[in-house]
Amino acid sequence: MSNLSHPSRAALLACAVAALALPVAAEPVRIVFQNGKSVPISAVDAQVDKLVIKTTGDGFISGQSYPMATADHIFGEKPSAINPAIGLLLMGKPADALKLLEPILVEQRVTAKISGNFWLEAARAALIASAVTGNTVKCAELGKEISEATPAQGNDPFVALGKALLMPESANVDDRLVALGDLSTDNLPADVCAYAAFYRGNLISSLKRDKDPAVALKRDAEALEAFLSVACLYPSGGMILNGVAELRAAEFLVTLDRRDEAVALLKSSLRESAGTLVSVEANKRLESLK
């Protein structure tokens, strides 16, 4: 039988609960080598085709170098700012997205050529943010870095996506739509297709509303189809992409008086985009439909 009094047990229980509630520091992202040894990315520099240890520890000595090919994979948690940054980008705040992405690009750059890295997702989102803000120089720099990190593909498909998004508003709308449509094909990676379909939907929905009701209805249907294709045809393109596309698709369903479908999409958007600006907006719209 316990010798602890009820108050003592209560105090211990309260301490245990408080300890569980304390935030747990994320483990640093590590490079895992083929022999099973690992090192924090902060302790390594990348130099062309090799990794150079810059901090002694974990069985490694400063100055040692290893062929890049001996790095097997990346271990650790995805940087917490990536999803919120993608949410900001897709909600029309690319400058704010870049503020979150740029530190990640610096921190994770050493891992760019290693399987399972987080740098590529952040760099591709930053390329898109640079393209939609018209920064051709930054877009080209990122495209070159991304392509060097994925040499088997030649020019990474995101380079073509960046060029399509850089087309000026003065360019023929049909040409811009075709450029994005050409990037929504089965032979391209799902994330490229998903981004291209999303921005195609954005472009269609941004056009001045036609006075002819039939033309206006046709455009709405095309925009809705583009947004729905993101989660339906390219769901592995990314959870945040799915969530924003569902949010946009719900707008059109509400105007078509398809309220139940809109509510279902908004609920799905909430699940997909937790912790981002997208979920805040999806929740607002759900409340407005009650």
C-alpha positions, 0 to 999 in steps of 0.5 A, a space after each residue: 500500500 502506498 505511503 503517499 498521502 492523497 495530497 502528495 499523490 495529487 501533487 505528483 500527478 500534477 507534476 507529471 501532467 505538467 511535464 507532459 505538457 512541456 514542449 519537446 525540442 525537435 531533434 536536429 536533422 541528421 545525415 545518416 551514412 551507409 554505415 549507419 553513423 549519423 551527424 547533425 547537418 549543422 556539423 557538415 559542409 557540402 563541397 561539390 561531391 563530398 561532405 566535410 565535417 566541420 565540428 568534432 563529435 558523434 565519432 567524427 573529426 573536424 576536417 574529415 571528408 566523405 563522398 556525397 554518395 556515402 550519405 544514405 538518407 536524412 533523419 529528423 523532423 520536417 522544419 515546422 515553417 515549411 507548411 505555413 510558408 506554402 500556405 502563405 504562398 498559395 493564399 497570395 502572400 508570397 513575400 511572407 512565404 519567402 521570409 519563412 522559407 529563406 532561413 530553411 534554404 540556408 539551414 538545409 542546403 547541405 542536404 540538397 543532394 541526399 535522399 529524403 531531404 527537406 531542402 527540395 520542397 522548400 526550394 521549389 516553394 521558394 522558386 514559385 514564390 519568386 516567380 509569382 512576384 516576378 523575380 526572374 533572377 531569383 527564380 533562375 538561381 533557384 532553378 539552377 540549384 534545384 536542377 543540380 540537386 536532381 541531376 538525373 532529371 536534367 532541368 527540374 520540371 519546376 524550372 518550366 513551372 517557374 517560367 510559366 508563372 513568370 509570363 507577364 499579365 500582358 501576355 495572351 491569356 490563352 498562351 498562359 493557360 496552355 503553358 500551365 495546362 501542359 504542366 498538368 500531365 501524367 508524365 510529370 511529378 504530382 507536385 508539379 501537376 498540382 501547382 500548375 493546376 492550382 495556378 491555372 484555376 487561379 488564372 481563370 478565376 482572376 479573369 474579368 467576368 464575361 457579360 455573357 452568362 454562358 461564357 461566365 458559367 463555362 469559365 467557372 466550370 473550368 476553374 472549378 475543374 482545375 481546383 478539384 483536379 489538385 486533390 483528385 488527380 494529384 493528391 500526393 502533390 502535397 497536403 497544403 496544396 490539396 487544402 488550398 485547392 479544396 478551399 478555392 473549389 468550395 467558393 465555386 460550389 457555394 455560388 452553384 448552391 451545392 452547399 453540402 459539397 462545399 461544406 465537405 470540401 471545407 472540412 477536408 481543407 481543415 484536415 489537410 492544412 492544420 497549422 496554416 493560414 489556410 485552416 484559419 480561412 477554411 474555418 471562417 468559411 465553414 462558420 459562415 455556412 452554418 
